[in-house]
Amino acid sequence: MGTVTEYFGSMVFDDRVMKATLTAEVYASLKKTIDEGTELDIGVANAVATAMKDWAVSKGATHFTHWFQPLTGITAEKHDSFISPSPDGGVIMEFSGKELIKGEPDASSFPNGGLRATFEARGYTAWDPTSYAFIKGKTLCIPTAFCSYGGHALDKKTPLLRSMEALSKQAIRILRLFGNDAAKCVRSSVGPEQEYFLITKEMYDLRPDLRFTGRTLFGAKPPKGQEMDDHYFGVIKPRVEAYMEELNKELWKLGILAKTEHNEVAPAQHELAPIYTTTNIATDHNQLTMEIMQKVAARHGLVCLLHEKPFAGVNGSGKHNNWSIATDAGQNLLSPGETPYENAQFLLFLCAVIKAVDDYQDLLRIAVATAGNDHRLGANEAPPAVVSIFLGDELNAVLEAIETGTPYQGAEKTQMKLGVDVLPKFNRDTTDRNRTSPFAFTGNKFEFRMLGSSNSIACANIMLNSAVAESLKIYADRLEGAEDFETALHAMIRKTIKDHKHIIFNGNGYDDGWIKEATEKRGLLNYRTTPDCMPHLLDEKNVRMLTSHGVYSEAELQSRCEIMLQNYCKTVVIEANTMVAMAKTQIAPAVEAYTAEVAKAASVKKALDSSLACSYETGLVRRLSALTDRIAVKAEELEDALLFLDRAEDIVVESEMIRDTVLTKMGELRIACDEAETLTAKQYWPYPSYADLLFGVQ
């Protein structure tokens, strides 16, 4: 296959291929569309389509698809072949600019939250030229947006692109105030670290809970978990190493910048991290990464688990979203510069992020809310559900000096008057010492750590881009009309620090005392579950901000609130039904069978010697019999709780009933079954144990 540099991006219709296959005129027009958002001429589209088809066919492709990201959280595709009939009875390979630009999948069964009626079920896909087309298998995949007949966004890409545009527009206004007239746009960039578990396919097939829900609904704690911390950064097992090697090759062929791989904290848990790139492309790449992880695992007789909490008692899996903003010339706006104005500019953008995170804590929590992630957040393995910002001692001291007007006690005492004195430099490695923070500054970017492993990163970045755009708009509105720019700038930064410093916390996010301090003293939000936070998407301040920047319409927000709550309810109901089926049809019969065997052993033992008390066997039979009865009762209570859901007036009430009752009953059933597992002989237990699952891959 050659070296990495030879095959990297070999399955991508990237800039190198476009330069080689398009005329200079067509290439220049397409680049203008990509870089500046100008309208795409149909003649250019036809030329691009022909070149794209010829390239794809030369790579063995026979079909094309508009690859999009509906509100299911995964990707979707409908394949069409390139073939068209020829007069001589054969076929020719054709692909037009019209087919490139627009598709019409039926798409009637995708979630829409009331955005379209049955008679308007057709959806439309539109080519996103800012994300390169690629080949997967024998299909040319064209990244597209997905919308309804009425123009409503039915996907995650469209609002993401809108949020990026909103952020760029407001950031450019700020840069102009600092004398930067060269920047044409500002782009947010992301590098999502992806955690996952690997287990054997043989064991996966024996677990209905894993097959139906992606997580284990039952499982007693094994003798060893992650207590020794010996798996973290440990030697990678040969079978896993072979998997990672093939995974890297597949990702590199698609131009995905997979960079780092290692064992994570929990047994069987691993992580892959890419170099960060433009948010839209990073989102596409992460969706592809999750898909390819699972496909490659299957070829190695493994299953890749992307659920946030596949195993109780060990760490769950997250996805750290490393976010930054930079100009089209590559200037990172979250890096302090060498001049006073660059330092002041850095502080203004930093304050914009601080203000955004504080003002829209609820939106950031909503962006990561899923039934799976609710099990992970606040579990001493992930950040708490309370949103706070970690800046590190040095940068925190700089902000404190600005707020109080006192000298900065750094390497030298510096009066922090913006635009006059140089902001003291600080080392990147002193800014990221707190792994318990949901939102940590890491030198030239922020790391948003609340995302769950299976989340699309689009949601979090839509909210982050939009919230920061709102902060920058407020700043630009004030500064553009200021009589004295430097005085107004200094006053505004100082006011931001004073008004929003309660969101900054450099301590231990796992400390119970912090949650109390955060909510009672600082007034921060603590939405522990999806039903707690999701309805707040429709709060007036959130609707006003998101619609004012054109990121969502009010109807689109209402649809997403409904869809996310529906997803939550459906997910937990599937889990609950799976638990009932497993408990009734396999676990209870297995425990009963073992109970009968123990009782039989007691009878044989007593028959051999009537003086024997058989206390061990008798006691075990009693415990197992009681557990069998308890399992039956708890399964029935869970079934009853599910039946009560039919009485819910709306999806909000149903989600609250699930949170308050169904999950409680699921927990009670699990306790009984897990206790039974610890007493039942292994050969009777119907499922692979946690020890088998977590330590089965060699």
N, C-alpha and C positions, 0 to 999 in steps of 0.2 A: 504493500500500500504506500510505501515511501515514508518520509519523515513527517512529523507533525506540521512543519511549515509548508510542506507540499500539499497535504490533504486538508488543512484547516480551511473551513468555509467552502470546500469543494462542492457541496450540495446547496449553495446559496447563490442566488442571482444578485450578487452584491456589486459594489461600486467598481471592482476590478473587472467583472464580467460585463457590466454595462459599458464601460469605457471601450472594451474590446469588441463589443457586438453592435453598438449603436453608432450612428453618424455623430459627428461633433455637434451638429445643430440640434439633433434630437436629444443627445445627452445633456447639452446645456439647458434646454427647455425643461427636461425632467428634473434636473438638479435644482432649477429655480423653483419648481413646484414643491420639491421636497424641503428645500431650505427656507423658502419665503412664503409658502402656502398659496402660490398663484394657481389659477385655474388650469387644468390639464387640457390641452388641445386634443381633439379626437384624432387628428393626423399623427400626433406624437404617440397617443395611446395605441394606435394601430401598429406603428413601428416598434414600440416596446413589446407589444403582444407577440408579434412575429419573432422578434429576437428571443423573447422569453420561451416561446414554444420550441424553437429550433434548439436552444440550449438544453431545455428539459428533455426533449426527445433524444438528444445525443447522450444524455445521462441514463437513458432507459425508461423515461417516464412515458406512460400511455394515457394518463388521465390528468385532469386539473380539478382543483376544488377551491372555493372561497372559504378560507379557514377563519372561523370567527369564535367569539367568546360570549355565548349567551349567559343568561342569569342563573344557569345551573352551577356555575363555578368551575366548569370544565370547558373544553373546546368542542366545536362541532364542525362537521364537514360533510358535503354531499359531492360525490365524485362524478365527473362527466369526462368522457373520452374525447381525445382530440380528433377522432375520425369523422370524416364526412364522405358521403358516397360520391364516386366519380362516374362519368358517363360510360366507361368501359366495364362497369360492374365491380370495380375495385373500390378502394378508399384512398382518400388523401388526408393528411394531417393538417388541420386548420385551427386557428385560435385568433379571434378578432379583438380589436380594442374595446368593442362594446362588451364582449364576454369578460375581458380583463377588469373593466371599470365597475360593472354591475352584475349581480346575480339575483336570482329570485327563488330561493329555497322555499318550500311550502311552509315549514317551520311552525305549523299550527300548534304543536304540542309543547313548545318551549314556554317557560314561565313568563307571564306578561303583566300580572298584577292588575288586570282590568284595563290595560292600555289599548286593547283592541278586541272587537267582538268577533264571533265565529265567522261571520261573513267577510271580515277584514283580516283573515288569518294569515294571508301571505306576508312574508317578511322579505326585506331587501338587504342585500349585502353590497357594500361599496368599498372598493380597493383603497387601502391605506398605503400610499407610496412611500411613507416615511419608515416602513418596516419591510425589510427585504423578503421577497418570495424565496421559497426553499423547496427541496424535494424530499419527500418522506416516502420510502418504499418506491413505488412506481407512479407517484402522484405529485404533481406540481401544486404546492400549497401557497395560496395568495392571501396574505393577512388582510382582513376586511373588517369594517364596521358593520353592525347589524341594526336595522331600524324597521319600524312598522310602516304600514301604508300611509299613516298620518304623520310620519316623520319623527315619532318618538323613539328615543334610544332604547333598544331592547338588549343591550350588551354592556360589557364593562369597558371596552376599548373607547367607545364614543365619548363618555364622560371623562375618561382619562385624558384624551386628546384635548378636550375642552378645558380641563383644569390646567394642563400644561400651557395652553395658550393664554389663559387668564393670568397665570403666574408670570409668564414672559412679559406680557403687556405691562403689568404693574412694576416689575423689576426694572424694565427699560426706563420707565419714568424716573425711578430713583437714580439709575446710573447717569441719566442725562443731567440730573442735579449736581452730580459729582464731576461733571465735565466729560463724561465718556460718551462721545458722539459716534464712535465706531461700531459699538455692539449693535447687531441687528436683532438678536433674540437672546433669551436666557432659557436654558434647559435644565430641568431637574434630572438628576442621574441617580440610579439605584443599583445596589449590589445585594441581592437577597441570599443570605446563608440558608441552606436547606437541610433540615434534619430529617432522618428517616430510620426505620427499623428493617432488618432483613431476617426472615425466618425461612425454614425449609417449606417447599411446596407440599410435601407429604403431610406435614403437621397442619399446615393451613387448611388443607382439604378436609381434615377431621374436625375442624372447629366451625360449626354453623355461625357462631357469633362473628368470627373474623370474616367469613365469606359474605354475610349479609350486612354487617355494620362497620367493618374495618377495625373493630376493637374487641378485646375479650370482655365479655359481660360477666364471666365467672373466672375464678382462678385463685387458689390459695397461695399465700406468700411462700416462695421457695426458701430453702435453708440459706441460700446466698443470693443477694441482689447486687446492689452497687456500693455496698458499705465500704469495700476496700479501695474504691476508686482506681482499681487496677485495669479497668477497660479504657478509661479516658486517656486518649493519646497513646494507647498501648500498641503493641505489634499487631498489624492487621493480619487476620487469618488468611491462609492461601485462597480459600474459596471466595472470600470477600474481596481480596486483592484482585483476583481474576475478574470478578464482576466490575470493580472500579475501573480496571484497565479498559474493558470493553465499553463501559459507560462513557469514559473520557473520549474515546475514539468517536463514538456516535455523536456526542455533543460537539466535539471539535469540527466534525464534518459539516455540522449545521451552523458553524460560526459562533457557537456558545462558548463564552470565555471561562470554562470550568478551570479553576485555579488550585483550590485547596481541598484535600480529602483527609479525613481522620476518623478514628473511633470517638464517639461521644461518651457521656457519662454512664448511661445505662447499658447493661449487657445487650448485645445485638443492635445497638444504636450507633449511627454514623452521621457524618455531615459532609456536604459538598458546598463549597463557596465559589462564586464567580468573581471576576473583576467587574466592577460596576460600570454601567453604560446608560445611555438615555432611557428614561423611565418607560416609555412606550415599548421600546425594543426589549428592555429587561423584563417587562411583564410578559411579552410573547415568549421570550426565552425561558422564563421560569415555568410557564405552562407546558412548554415542550420538554423541559427537564424532568418534570414530574411524570409525564407520559413515558418518556424514554427510560427513566429509572425502572418503571414497572415492566416495560417490555424486555429490557435487558435482563432483569431479575428472572423472568420466566425462562429465558434461554439458559440460565444457570441452575435451574431447578429450585429457584428461590422466589419469595414473594416480598415485594417492597411495600411496607406499611407506612402510609402517610397520615394516618389519623393522629390527632393531637395527643391522645392518651390511650394507646393500644393496650397498655398493661398498667394495672394498679400497683402502687408501691415502689415504682421506679420512675425516673424522669420521663416526662412526655416530650413531644417534639414540637419545636417552634420554627420560626422563620424570621431571622433578624434582617430588618429592612434598612440597609445603610443608604441614607438619603443626603444628597447635596445639590447645590445649584451652581451653574457656571455659565459664562457667556459663550457665544459661538466661537470666540477666539480662545477659549479654554481657561479663562480666568475663574478660579474657584472663589465664589463670593463668601464662602465660610472660612477662608484662610486670611489671617492678618497679613497686611502688606508691608512694604518697606517705607512708605511715606505716611505723614500724618493723615492725609485724606484717605488713603487706602485703609488705615487703621479705623478711622471714623466710619468709613463705609462698611467695614467688617462688623463693627459694633451695631450699626443700624440693622443690617441683615440678621445678625444674631438676635437682636431684640425683637425683630419681626417674627422670628420663629418662637421665641419665648411667649410673646403676646398671643400668637396663633394657637399654641398648644394650651395655654391657659383659657383663652376665650372659647375654644372648641374642644375641650377635654371630652365632652360627650360624643362628638363626631369621631374622634380617634378611637374611643372605646367601641362605638357602633361598628366601625370599619373592620374590627377583628372579631366581632361577635358571631359565634357559631355554637351549636350544641357541643361539638367536640372541644373547642377552645375553652368553654366554661369549666371543663374538668381540669384544665391545666393552669389557668391564671390564678395566681395567689397560692399555689400548691408548693411553695418553697423549692421550685425548680424553674419557675418562670416569674416574670414581674407580677406584682399584685394588679388587681383590676383598677386600682387608683392610679391615675396618670400623673406623673411628676417628671421633672427634668433634672438630670445630673450634669453638672458643668465641670466638676473638679475644683480643687481648692484654689488653684492659681487664678483661673478665669473668674471664679466666684469672688475672689479678692479684688480683682480689677473692677468688677461691676459694683461691689460694695464701696470702693473708693470713689467711683463716679457718683453714686447715689448720695454719699455723705459729704462729698467735696473735700475729702481728706487725702493726704499723700498716699500713693500706692506703696505698700511695704514689700516691695519685691527686691530685685537685685540692686535697684537704686530707688530712692524716694522720688516719685514722679507725680506732679500735680496733674490729675486727669482732666485736662481741659481739651476737648476734642478739636482737632484741626490745628493744634499748636504743638502739643507734645506727642512723641511717638509712643504708641502702645507697647509696653514691654513684651518681648517674645516669651512664649511658654512652650515647653516641649510637649509633643504629642503624647508621649507615654505617661505623662502625669494626668491626662484628662480621662482615662478610661480604666478606672480601678474599681468600678462598682457594677457587678453583673446582676444586681437586683433591681436596677433602675429600668423603668419602661422606655425612657427616652433619654439617651445618653449622648453627650457631645464627645466625639472621638478624634479631635484634632483638626479635621477639616470637613467633617460631616456629622450628621446625627444618626444614631442607631436606634430605630424603633423596634423594640424587642417583644411586643405583645402579639404579633401575628402568629397564628397557628400554622402548623406544617402544611396543611392541605389548602390553606387560604390562597385565593388569587391575590397577588400583591396590588392589583389595580385599585381595590377599594380603599386601602390605607393611603395610597399615594394620591388618589383623587381628593380625599379629605385634607391631607397634608398640603398639597399644592394649593387648594382652594383657600384654606385658612391662612396660609402665608401670603397669598395674593391679597386677601382682605386686609391684613396688617399693612402691607406695602401700599395699598391704595389709600388707607387712612394717613399714612406718613406722607405720601406724595401730595395728597390734597392739602395738607397743612404746610409742607415745605415749599411747594410751588408758589404759594401766596405770601411767604414770609418776607419781611423787610430785611432782616439780617439772617442769612442762611445758617451760618455757624452757630449763632446764639440760639436760633430755633431748633437746630439739630441737637445741640447739647441739652437743651431743656426737654426735648421729646424723649431722648434716650434715658435721661435721668428719671423722667416721669414713668416710662415703661418699666424700668427696673423697680421703682417704688411700688407701682400698681400690681406688678405680676411676680414679685419675688417669692410669693407664697407657693408657687408651682415648682420652685427650685429646691431640691432635696438631695444632699450628698451622702445621706446615711444609709442604713440597712433597710431595704424595702421589705424584707421578710419579718422584721420585728413587729409583733402585735401592737406595740406601742405606737409605731408609725401610723398604722391605719387609724387609730384613735386620734392621734395628733392631726392627721391629714383631714379627717372629716369634721372633727369637733372644733379644732383650733384654727385650721387653715381654710376650712370651707370647701375642700376639694370633693369631687364626686366619687362615689364608690358604687358603681353598678356591677354587681357580682355576676349577673347572668344576662343572657340574651333578652329574656322578657323584661328585665329591669331597664335595659338601655334602649332597645330598638324603637319603642314608640317616640322617644325623644328626637328621632330623626325629623319628625314633623313639628318640632317646636318652632315657634315663629321666628326666632333669631336665626336658626339654622336654615329654614326655608328661604328667608330673606337673603342671607349671605350667598347661598348656593345658586339661587335663581338670578341674583343681581350680577353674578359673574358669568351667567350663561352655562354653568356646568350641568345643571339639571333644570327641568321645568317642574312646577309643583306636582303635576300629574306623574312625572317620572319618579319623584320622591315618594309619593303615596304608593306607587306600585312596588317600589323596592322595599318599603317598610312591610307591606303585606307579604311579598315573596320571601323575605328573610324570616319572618315569623312562621310562615307556612313551612319553610325548609326546616326550621327548628322543630316544629311540632311533628312533621312527618318523620324526621330523623329519630326522635325519641320514641315515637309510637312503633316504628320498625324495631328498635332495640327492645322495647318492652314486649312486643309480640314474640320476638326471637327468644327472650328469656323464658317466657311462659312455655313455649314449645320445647326448649331444651330441658327445662326443669321437669315438665310433665312426662315427656316421652323418653328421656334418656337418663337424667340424673336420678330422679325418684326411683325408677325401676332398678337402676344399678345399685342404689343404696339398699333397696328392699332385698335384692338378690344376695348381696353380701350379708345383710342381717340374717337372712334365712340360713346362709352357710355357717355363720357364727353360732346361731341357735342349734343347728345340727351338730356342730362340733361339741357344744356344751352337752347335748344329749348323749353323744357317743362317749364323751369323757365320763359322764355320770354313770352310764351303763357299765363301763369298765370298772369303776370303783364308786359305789354309792356314797362313800364317805366324803368324796370330793365336793367342795362347795361351788366350784366353777364360777367364782366371783368375777374373774376377768371377763369371761364370755358373757355372763349375765349382765354385768354393768355395761359392756359394749353394746349388747342387744338393746338395752333400755335407752341408751343415748342415741343410737341409730334410729330406733323406732320413733323416739320423740322428734328427731330431726326430720324424718320422713313426713310425720304429721305436720311439722312446722313448714316444711317446703310446700306441702299441699295447700295449707292455709294461706301462706304468703303469695303463692301463685294465683290463688283464687282472688285474693284482695287486689292484686295487680290487675287482673282481668276486669274486676268490678270498676277500678279506677279508670281504666280505658273506656269502659262503657259510658261512664259519666261525662266523657268529653263531648258526647253528642248533644249535651245540654248547653254547651257553650254558646253564648250569643254571637260572638265574633272571634276572630283569630287572636286578638289580644287577650281576651278572657281564657281562651283555650290554652295559650302559651303559659299563662299564669297558673292554670290548673295543673298543667304538666310539671311546671317548676315546683309547685307546692305539694302535690300529691303523688303523681306518677313516679317522679324520680325518687321520692321517699320510699315508695313501695318497692321499686326496683332495688334500692339499697338494702332493704330488709330481706328480700328474697335472696340476694347475693350473699349476705352474711350467713344465712342458713345453709346454702349450697356449698359455700367455701369451707364452712366448718365440717360439713359432711365429707368433703374431699380429704380433709386431714385424718379422718377416721376410717375411710374406706380403702381396702386393699387396692393397689395400683392396677392389678389385672381386671378389676371390676369397674374402675372409673372409665367412663366412655370417651374422655377427651385427653389429648396431650396436656401435661401439666405445665405450669410456668417454668419449671426447671428445664423441661424438654424444649419449650419454645425459645427461651432466652439463651440457652446454651447449646442449641442443637446444630448450629452452623459452625463447621470447623474449617 
